[in-house]
Amino acid sequence: MHGMAKIKASEAEKEKKRKEKEDKARQYMESMKKILEKREKSEMDDEALTLMSDILVEHPDVYTLWNFRKEILLTYKDNKSEEELTPLVTSEMRLTEICLRANPKSYNAWYHRLWLLNHLPKADLETELMICNKYLKLDSRNFHCWDYRREVVSKLAIPESEELTYTLAKIEENFSNYSSWHYRSKLLPLVYKDPTGIRPIKEEIHVQELELVQNAAFTDPTDSSAWFYLRWLLGRLEPKLTVVSCYIKNKNIYLALSKCLTSDDNYAIEVEGQSLKEFFLDKTARLWMGVLPSNLPSELKIVFIINETKEEIILNKENNFAYFVKPQFEAYVGKKLLSVLNEQLDSCNQLLELEPESKWTLLTSVVLMEAIDKAKYNDVILNRIELLSKVDSLRRNYYFDTRSKFLIEMKLENWEPNENIDLSKLNLSALYHSQYLSYAVNVDLSGNNLEEKSLPLLSCLVNCEVLSLRGNRLKSLKGFPYLKSLKKLDLSNNKFDEESKLFPYLSKLEMLKELNICNNTFVNEAKDIDFKIAGVSVIYKT
């Protein structure tokens, strides 16, 4: 008890404990030796199971023993009747229960229990569900138990609506229950799917869930569980795979997509009813390029086929053989939902008056403002992202990239597609949505903070003739793509400290005529300047 002097153990007691510890260690080593010998000799018998049980009740995370048990049980499964196996399964379940009493979050014990469900005669699933509920009453955040429970629920074919009720009960017991919130996010789209596909769930349920999570999030602003769920409710859906631009240039056809194609997608392009066979994808898998057949009519019908859907596009002189979809990165928000979002933003702002550096409140307020009207809140959003990079400095690069994405989206939503795009002096740390830039001839990315990781994304600039990367943080051109149209490249005021990190990556740019490398370290430190590339005018002096 507190305040009482600690009684020191006598030498005799210490010696007794030492011997007990040595005995246990010796018994453990002897048993492990016997078990491993049996495994090596493929002696799949009850003795091996008993030896392992004695160890596992004390040390439930020795995964080698669980694996050997599985091998024995699979052998029994092939050689014993279901009647003989049933008590064995019961015994195994009992063993895992004993192990879970010692460590309720034992990966191996929970996994073995799950393995038994899937490989051996049916267990009593109702009992299994009751056991799960018991463990979750002891610790509602035991994610091992949640995973196992989902498998049991699936086998029992319990309706998703009943499970939603269960998650709500667990949340009401304890708001700080990430597993319940997460499970709820998986169930809601199954029960209340949004028929419009705009939001993860239908609007009236969306509003109810926002009100529910608001109570939880603002009860304890430092707890991340409810904030994560709120972010999910406010998050964007994966965009539908559609054509965002299609145009003809120099007898080539270019088709940009809203998102990456995957290896599972079946796709094709038809031009005037004929399949276009000679095409290829750029490295981002968002841009198709193909050579058009000769003698085409003055009006072309392009058909993009993806899996079982078709998208038809007409190109002619009236639209300059170019089709563009103006990007809209935020989903439409109805009046009722907008009212709730504004209420939540007000609550966030009130909380920030009391706790101006509350990370989750700042982050959620940014997402809310983007959903409500990001043009209206442009400056506030940028200021709060800047504050987040200081408050949560370990993740500052994430906030820098978030800021970059926001700025690029604002630019693209206000850009009328033409041959010039100015993304200069934005302090961008990353590139996003580069497939929208494939039409541009003059691309200005100067005055940013781009590094080598962004270079592969430039592969979409298939028609770019003039590219400025002046004043970035480039140390190497590794990853710089083949840009077949590029004639003028500005790499001045970067961080190149060796010729070898620059010139070898430019040799494939066969159309390049002018290269600016002023104010790079290796240029400034060079004594005898002799930078030459055949057919290219190299500028190294200001």
Secondary structure, 3 states (H helix, E strand, C coil): CCCCCCCCCCHHHHHHHHHHHHHHHHHHHHHHHHHHHHHHCCCCCHHHHHHHHHHHCCCCCCHHHHHHHHHHHHHHHHHCCHHHHHHHHHHHHHHHHHHHHHCCCCHHHHHHHHHHHHHCCCCCHHHHHHHHHHHHHHCCCCHHHHHHHHHHHHHHCCCHHHHHHHHHHHHHHCCCCHHHHHHHHHHHHHHCCCCCCCCCCCHHHHHHHHHHHHHHHHHCCCCHHHHHHHHHHHCCCCCCCCEEEEEEECCEEEEEECCCCCCCCCEEEEECCEECCCEEECCCCCEEEEECCCCCCCCEEEEEEECCEEEEEEECHHHCCEEECCCCCCCCCCHHHHHHHHHHHHHHHHHHHHCCCCHHHHHHHHHHHHHHHCCCCHHHHHHHHHHHHHHCHHHHHHHHHHHHHHHHHHHHHCCCCCCEEECCCCCCCCCCCHHHHCCCCEEECCCCCCCHHHHHHHHHCCCCCEEECCCCCCCCCCCCCCCCCCCEEECCCCCCCCHHHCHHHCCCCCCCCEEECCCCHHHHHCCCCCCCECCEEEECCC
